[in-house]
């Protein structure tokens, strides 16, 4: 069973050995980068809403289902997890550059 630990004011979920690691796809990464550039925000909720709007404008019906499954964006929770993964790696690599953050 997974459990949460507190690290510097942030709860971190520890995985059990039978849980899969989350895979951030190139398409998913591109969507997140585009959302950051278009919104100027690093707020996960703002980015998730923008990504959902962008996907629903670009694709419909079965095409939407196919594209979201390819990017591992099956649920809004999956999109948030992808954003968190992206942010973690970018901050870890100190390469994210945002001039102005909108909430």
N, C-alpha and C positions, 0 to 999 in steps of 0.2 A: 504494500500500500504506500503511495507517495505521501510525503509529509513536507510541511513548509518550515523553513528556518528564516530567521530575521537577520538580514545583512545590511548594516548601514541604513536602517529605516525602510528597507525594501524586502518584501517576502519573496523568497526564492523557492521554487518547487523542485524538490529532489525527485528523480525518477526511480522507479523500481527497475530491475534488470529486464523485465519483459516489455517495457515501453519502448516504442521506436523513437529515434531522434527525428526531429523535424527537418525536412529537406526544403531549403529555399531554392526555388528554381530560377533560371535566368529570366523567364517571363515575369515571375512574381517580383523579382528584384527590380526589373525594369519598371513595373507598375508602381512600386513603392518610390523609386527615384523620381518618376514622373509626377507622382502625387506631391512629393516634397517640393519639387521645383514649381509646380503650379499653385500650390497653396502657400508656400513659404513657411510651413509649419512642421514641427516635429511631434505634435500631439497625435498620439496613436488613434484616438477616436476621430479626429478631423481627417487623418489620412485614410482610415478605414472607410468613412463615409464617401470620401472623394473616389477611392478605388471602386467601391460598389456602384457609384453613379457612372463612372467611366466604363466599367464593364457592361452595365445595363444599356448604355448608349451605343456601345460598339457591337454587342452581340444580343441575340434573342433566342428563346426556345432551347432546342437541343444544342445549338452552337454555343450558347452561354454555358450550359451544363458541361459540355466537352472542354471548353477553354478553362473554366474554373477548376475542373478536376485535373487538368494538365498542370496548372499552377499550384495545386494543393490549396485552393481557395474555396473549398466546399461549403464552409460556414463562415459567418463573421468572426467566430472564434479562431478559425484557421487563419484568416486575414490578420487579425490582431497578433497572433503568434508569429506570423511571418514578419510583421512590422517590428515586433520586439526582437526577433532574431536578427533582422537587418540592423536595427539600431545598436544592438549589443556589439555586433561585429564592426560597425562603423566607428562607434565610440572607442572600442578596444583598439582599433587601428588609427584613431584620431584623424580620420579623413572626412568626416561629415562637416560641411561648411554651410551654415544657414545665416543669412544676413539679418533677417527679420522673422520673428516667430509670431504667428497669429494664433489666437486661441479660439 
